[in-house]
Amino acid sequence: MDDRFKKIVKNRHEYAKAWKERTGGKVLGYYETYFPEELVYAAGMLPVRFLAEYEPDTVSAKWLYGACYPVKNMACQFLNGRYGYLDAIVTIEGCNWMYNCFEVMMNNSEIYNHYFLIPDYLNSPSSKNVVVSELKVFQKKLEEWTGNTITNESLDHAIDVYNTNRKLLRRMYELRRQYQTVILGSEAMSVVLASQIMDKAEMNIMLEEFIKELEDREPYEDRIRLMLIGSETFDTNLEEIVESVGGNIVIDELDNGSSYFLHEVIPQKDRFMAIAMRYLDMPHSALKDNNWRRRPQHIFELAEDYFVDGAIIAKQIYCHPHGTDNYIVWKTLRERMIPYHYFERDVTLPKEETKIRLEAFLNMIRPGLSRVQGWNKPINL
């Protein structure tokens, strides 16, 4: 198993500091999947996603009561100076807990900040025009603050770099569709998380090399194929526990997992409209899937495409968007007869308890008419 990307995620603060020292550029922190990174990259900045990790929390309770642990930890890291290298923070219209974290950071620093509106109704006829307007305002703010002009050429370059990254990540995910996969779920998630904190141009070079290595790698032994659904993740602990009991997460539907990269920017003359359409058309999260209900069908299609035997729904405690969306996800999985296991994640993931629960779930799948029994394996003609 390759752990180079996992190390980057673990040492992400050191990576950002080294990038800043090497390039002399500014670093911007963002919270949500719908954030238009291309515009920041075109301004010569490094956009990095806030990621949580477990550490003793000594400060966030004063500012955030009853929030989910990732948000509290993000605030904790910031207040303790771990994100001291940031030059700016930007939030979008999305999770209220994330916005509260944004306010805590604003109230405890003089860091440059900006609020970017993404409409709650992504498919409204006026949504694309709203996002284009927001992009133009954001462009002006970035140019005034950085002193860099965002040209059509710099936007085209940023779009090309980001689209290349998305193509490579999809290429890696396609290797997970094989019955005898050459990559485990924990490896894949480390790669996707690393791509959200690294310079995409540097990440693309590493990812090209990694995919070539995967294509020559001997496949892992046959395992029960699982899908991961639910709140955002910030580590690979759950995937590693699944692997320890004979399963493998072959696909996810997480905001900072597959949903982060599945859609590209389709180039057109109006660059801002192209960027706006990409973020409005990407897989809907529980935050934004509030009128047409596209998320359940997207989950089912991923489950079919990746031949899953079952699903794991992991919700962060206090994650209200996923809490209110779960009923229709459960309904969809039951109607399609896809076994699933649901649990809530707290500050830490209790390893032994989680292992026992997942082992019991896998034992329920093994005796049935699952892929492990061979009923739905493709026939080689």
Secondary structure, 3 states (H helix, E strand, C coil): CCCHHHHHHHCHHHHHHHHHHHHCCCEEEECCCCCCHHHHHHCCCEEEECCCCCCCCCCHHHCCCCCCHHHHHHHHHHHCCCCCCCCEEEEECCCHHHHHHHHHHHHCCCCEEEEECCCCCCCCCCHHHHHHHHHHHHHHHHHHHHCCCCCHHHHHHHHHHHHHHHHHHHHHHHHHHCCCCCCCHHHHHHHHHHHCCCCHHHHHHHHHHHHHHHHCCCCCCCCEEEEEEECCCCCCHHHHHHHHCCEEEEEECCCCCHHHCCCCCCCCCCHHHHHHHHHHHCCCCCCCCCCCCCHHHHHHHHHHHCCCCEEEEEEECCCHHHHHHHHHHHHHHHHCCCCEEEEEECCCCCHHHHHHHHHHHHHHHCCCCCHHHCCCCCCCC
